[in-house]
């Protein structure tokens, strides 16, 4: 007898305590920590960073209450926003708040986290001893003086302490390079998603089955992505098992697995649902999403997209030089796009382009002719003739 499961076991984003990547700085004064974080952040321009700290302002402290949460938004002239909140810390809410950041720096004098940067400050040895149980994985030490060494409590807990890198506080470049290296290692890999679940109403035939290159277009697009070392899946409408004899279900499931199909679990939402379904299957990979009605997208376009990918942004999208908006179905969606898509869905929107227009997106401009959509029988004939002449 199988055990009853109360909740669906979904694939989860790789999160630490508060974020996918986090570094806890502890062992010295808050001002020293904040100053270092500021200097390092200025040098890591290719990543989006956040600093998680407690406020010492009495106005916010007075608002802290188990049943009350105060959020203060301060907008700056350059478009930046400073957010101050008051209330209980909730790791699930913080993961949502930090979902768009590549790394969160945490003041370890107030909060714990998964990886630590330990300052070696003689004046704070007692503080480190007090927090030794909160120190689990030291990335590196920062020495506030040349002659200081890891404290005995650290040596006792980490027998390999001599192998852990040590930097002086003034060695900003070395500290920055170390952190940059950590972030580079955690850049998500990219998978391919070929959208084949459309109804093709204007074409009057399944656009994914049209033959431009001696095979169904969906196979051509899949090979195009696989030739760039992307594990690629078909996004398909869910199969109606109610219409099939039970004996056939195992055969169908096996076939679907071999062809690497991802059936929609977000129903009746078109491409938006297909993208969200791919993220539900794997929320830790980026997805290069391709439609099958853009036959002029070739190897060069795919390589251009991958070469110019910016994983620090929500997505990297193609836009025609003469077009006003990006093409949402020739786009690399980063894992950080998933919660944003769900937030748009919660507001009643299921247009991926609307999300891209209003998000932090890398845009690559190319000639309009390369990304034109082929949606009618006449356009198909004209495109076929043009492709045969190339």
Phi, psi and omega in degrees: 000126183285146181283135180291133178251124183284325184234148177292136181272090183274153173291134185248154174294143178287095180247150171268224181288310183241342186204170178297315175237130179211146177229124180263125178256122181212160175111010177205185182292150181301323180296321178294318179297311182298321180295317179295315179301319180297315182294318180293318182298324179296331184269342179259074187282341185270005176234150177265120189241155177225155177237123184254113185217164175266144178274143176258006182287131181295330182297325178277322179300322182291341181270352182289126182202146182302331185250013185220135178230122179255130175238126181243123181250121178246114182266135181254161187296336180275003178097001179277155178230133176257124184246124175243131181231157176228135181150180180290142178282129182233117186298330181289319177292320180295325178296325175292316181297326184261008186298335184269001183256145179282333178203143177244123174270133187239133174285107185287354174288345183237328185225154177260168179196184190280323181236143186239146166246116188256121174282138175258090182242114184307325183288345186246019180300319180298324179293320178293317178301322180292327184259011187303328180289341180272352181264114186241328183212101183273123177281314176195164177258152172236118184270129177274348173211154187294327187269359182282145180231162176307141183287162185300323179299325178288317179299322181292321183278330182237087181302337181267023187303332180292338181275349181278129183301147176233133178232151172276155184302330182282348184274063184299321182297316180293319178296317179296316180297321179298312181293319178300319179297320177299317183289324178300323182292337185258009176297127183297147174284168183247134172244160181258146178224114179260120183276114182233014185265008183288162182272343176053047184298312183291327180286330182077006178205158182294113183296333180287346181260355180297147186251103175258329190231031177085011180200164176304141184301328180296324178290322179298315181294319179299316178295324179301318179284319180294330177293345176256026174064033177255124170294123192237141182235156170267133171267119187230159173291150182297141179283137180273091183293340180295338182266005185241143176297140184303329180294336183273348187297317180298321179295316180296316180298319180296317179297317180298321181294317181294323182274001177057058178264144172243100178291145177299131170250348170260098193279148172059034180241008178062215181302325178304315179293324178294320179294315179296324179294323177295319179292327177294324178292317180215093181279000183255000177247154169277154182236120172274108186264129181229133172276168179256004182255023178234069188293347180273355172287118186240190181304319182296320181294316180297316180294324177297318179296314181292321181295323184262011179303135176241094184292348178283342180263172181294324183199163171239118190235150175272141175222135175291142182300330180262006182260153179276326186239162180285164176265108185291344183254020166223068193213145170263115177264122178281160178306329180291349177285333186301307179298330178291317177302317180293326178292322176293320178298320179296336178268001177093020180244135179230035180250112180297329179295321179299320178296316182295319181300326185256020182233174182277094191235140172276129184244131177244122182265134176222176180295139183303323185298334183286341185237022180288143180275137178251106190238355182231160179302321179295316179297326178296314179297317181295318179294321180297316178298318181293319180293326179292338181273344182289000000 
